[in-house]
Amino acid sequence: MSALRVGVLAYPGCFASEVFGVPDLLTMATHIAGPDGAGYEVSVLSPRRRVAASGGAALPVSPLREVDVLVVPGFELVPGHLDLDTRLAVLAPEVAAIRAHAAEGRAVVSICVGAFLLGQAGLLAGRRATTAWLFADELARRCPATDVRPEHLVLTDRGVTTTAAFSAMYDLALQLIRRHSGVRVARTTARVALVDDARSSQMPYVDARLLPQPGHEFSRRVMRHLDQHLAASYDLAALSCAFDVSSRTLLRRFAAETGLSPLQYLQSSRVRRARHLLETTDRTVAAIATTVGYRDPGTFAILFARHTGQRPSAYRAAFRRDAP
């Protein structure tokens, strides 16, 4: 097979580690594959003559040229301080380069919030996409024609690939290696680099406390009530009575402020508590299920897997830490 030409698009303020992370893993794969294996030609490209990454580090760049895969790294983005319009306006030359590359029918990949540049280039409309779970709602808001799937680590839809946050660049690199160099080379590369090649979802890493909080008192009071009665059976009529409103009004107001139903919030809160107990205690899965309001461990396990992408026992094996 001929060498796969991979270009990483560097731009002002991008994360330098995301510029070099994929090329470094591809270099390791080249050595592991040996002289007879499929190789990679990797270059750092830019429409600019000089590029400074996040933190001010200067990046050596080459002029734009034809490549098989264009990788778009992410950049610094602070929740609650999303000045994306200004940032994307500054990056108009890079957005144009992305659009031109895709117009030639060549693969485009974004890492983390690099997905916002793909969205600005018009590549995500009508496609499924992912990004860092922390910014998935913002991507969905800015790209309403996109089916945003925050559970995915790497998601490809008709030549456009998007990934989850930061370390998902390694999941992406392993996918490229698997397709171009084969399963054996990808597996060996993962072992040598100490990279997990068995991850399938970013949901186990979601911390709802870091997500933007609703700004309305009514939903906050309902959430507080549900959190305080986590193990109690869900009773919409009783919940409505506790807040002196009809069930219909409670559902309408809660959904308007949070985008969720009270039951959906309760389930996510129960899963969040269960995750903490799995990480920090030796309680059995059945005992934890009871603690968070489920008499049937099987039902709890199904719900937990739906929210996190893993069964409770697998989650504990991956995230267990010593209790304080």
Order of alpha helices (4+ residues) and beta strands (2+ residues): beta-alpha-beta-beta-beta-beta-alpha-alpha-beta-alpha-beta-alpha-beta-beta-beta-alpha-alpha-alpha-alpha-alpha-alpha-alpha-alpha-alpha
